[in-house]
Amino acid sequence: MKVGARIRELREERGMSLQELADAGALSKGHLSNIEHGLATITIDTVEHIAAALGVSPFCVITFPTDDELNRIADLARKLSKGDHRKLRKVLEERTTHEPPASGVVRRT
């Protein structure tokens, strides 16, 4: 159910109709509708087709921003421009390589 709702969310975010995503993902409209409503199982192959049609990684299809903070951050980062992706990556790299670890956390190098 969660994967189907996530697919619907990503599809609507892109302004795609059910038929447009079905066509782009080489699926039937009925099957895609069943997936979005949690009535059909979904294979890794289908996740990959849908992700490609949506222009996102399969990871984005099967992660849920409401589950935890890291998934929320990843979802927000996904919405940035490619130029901002590079800037964010640099900031994160600087913070994770130059800051001492939080107490009790051992960083492996």
N, C-alpha and C positions, 0 to 999 in steps of 0.2 A: 504494500500500500504506500509506504513512504517513497519508494523509488518512483512509482507512478506519479505521485503528487509532485516530486522533484522534477520529473520530466515535464509535467504540465507547467510548473513554475518557470522553467528555463524556456519552454516553447513560447509562453505568453510574454515573457520578458523580451523575446526577440520579435514579437508581433506576428508569429507564424500561426497559421491555422492547423488544425489537426491533419487535414489533407496535405498541406504543404510539407509538414514534417514527415508524414507517412511516405510521401513520394520521395523526398530527399533521403530518407533512411531505408528505402526499398522495403517498406512494410505495407500491409494493408491498413486502411483507415480503421477498420473494425478491430484489428488486433491491437493497434496503437491505443485506441480508445479503451479497450479492455485492460491494457497495461496501466494506463493512467488512472483507471478506476480500481486497480488492484485485483482484477478478475482473471488475470493471466500471469503466468510465470514469465520471467525474463532471463534470457541466457546472456552470457558474457558477450557473445557475438552480437546480439541485439543491442546491448548497451553500447558497444563500439560503433555500430551503425548509427544509432540515435545521437551519440556524442559527436560523431563526425558531421552529421546533418545539422546539429546545433552549433557547431564550431567551437566545441569545448572538449576537454579531455574526459575520458571515461570516469576519472576520479571525481570530476565535478557532478556527474550524474548520480554517483552512489554515495556522496557525502552530504550531510545534512547540517546546514549552518546552526540549526537550533540544538544540535546534540552537544556541542562543546565549543569552547572559545577558539580553539585552533581551526575548526571547520568554519566558524564565522569569519575569522581573519582570512582564510583561504578564499571564501566566497566574496568578501569585499575586495580582495586583491584581484580576483578574476575580473571584476568590473572596471578596473583601471585600464588606462591606455597602455600600449606596449612601452612607451617611453617612461611612464610612471612605474611599470613593472621593474624596469632596470633601476630606477631610483630607489624604489622600495627594497629591492634585493640588496643594493649597496648599503643602505641604512641597516638592514637586518644583519648583513655580513659584518659590518663594523661593530654593531652592538654585541653580536655573539662571539666575536674574536677578541675584542678589546676590553670587555667588561669582566670583572671577576665573577665566577659562578655564584649563584645564590647559596646561602649556607646549606650544607648537607648535600650539595649537588657536585658530583665529580664530572668534569668534562674530559672526555677522551680526545686525544689528538692523533 
